[in-house]
Amino acid sequence: MALTLSFQTTKAAGAAFFLALTALTPASAQDMSQMPPAQVEVAIAETRMMAPEMLVSGTVISLNDSRIASEVEGPLSWIAQVGTAVKEGDVIARIDDRLLKVAARRAEANLKRLQANLTFREQDVKRYQELAKSDNTSQAKLQEVTAQRDMLVQEIADAQVTYERAQGDLARAEIRAPFPGHVVQRLANKGEYINVADQIVRLVDNEHIEVVIPAPITITPFLKVGEMVAVHDGRTSRMLPIRTVVPVGDMVSRMVEVRLTSEPDFWMVGTPVKVSLPKEEAQQAVAVPRDALVMKGDARFVYKVSADNTAIQLPADIASSIGLWVSLKSGLEEGDKVVVRGAERLMPGQNVMIQDASSR
């Protein structure tokens, strides 16, 4: 009985050891070839002009970010709520216009009085001109009434200006948006007495935006107007053109301002972004899309598809990058196929089936 138990125990231990040994054996190339082909999409490695890049911080700003002030004085009777979207010309605040209406009526009355007096002065000049023709009046008297008429004409011109200004002040009692945007801050409140040039609201145009970046002066020779650079917001990456490089550096920070043209649907004003800017001259290199990079822990690699449609894993030692393209120091040649979709679960040596991206 003891011999039987010993034999059974030895047999069970041997089976367990065999199973453990089988589990620890790595998958062979034959095992990989027996796996079903992985569905992948590929891109072709290209020769491109590439340059080493540096990552700098930037901010999305509005081209029109204004603190709108009052052009007339008086009590503030109404102001738009924060967050209100307005179009160009919409009313965003109102000044109590009672005294402005009084000033406008007074200016109008003075203008009409002078215009009525001018009619009398014109007739007076004509009468003295007729008398002068028959020598019934002196030339001195004619000159006097003519001068009085001419001075009255100038008084009317001055009164006309005063009247137009009064009408303008009355119209400016309604403070209007000089551009479309949103009211983001109230700088005064209803009931406050507003003087000329007092700020009322902060208005921000969220349709016309740019990305502003402080960049080191040393890289300005490599920044070209119109060149596309990659902008990252932590979730997505977009290619934007350089609109301008301000040709004046800060003496303290040794930085210059770089501005990128952006679309309003991309980001909100104030969004922080990271921008990849070239820091050396571009050189020809074999490049692949960033989507080809696979990150697993600290490892970074790409999969190249061989002639027999098997996946070859290559370490991704990045030499340079521009926008959505990166170049590796070695391992790739122009025309090589690299996996850009479906690489996450690939194993080295696994068969692949290339899909057309347009079929997705």
MOMO-V823472 format. One record per run of one state. SS is the DSSP state (helix for helix, strand for strand, loop for the rest). FROM is the first residue (numbers start at 0). TO is the last residue. Records with the same first field share a line. If there is no record, write none. Layout:
SS = FROM-TO  FROM-TO
//
This chain:
loop = 0-0  24-27  34-36  44-44  50-51  62-63  69-72  79-83  86-89  95-96  133-137  171-172  176-179  186-191  194-197  204-207  222-226  232-235  245-253  261-270  278-281  292-292  296-297  305-308  315-316  322-323  328-335  341-349  354-355  359-359
helix = 1-23  28-33  97-132  138-170  216-221  289-291  356-358
strand = 37-43  45-49  52-61  64-68  73-78  84-85  90-94  173-175  180-185  192-193  198-203  208-215  227-231  236-244  254-260  271-277  282-288  293-295  298-304  309-314  317-321  324-327  336-340  350-353
//
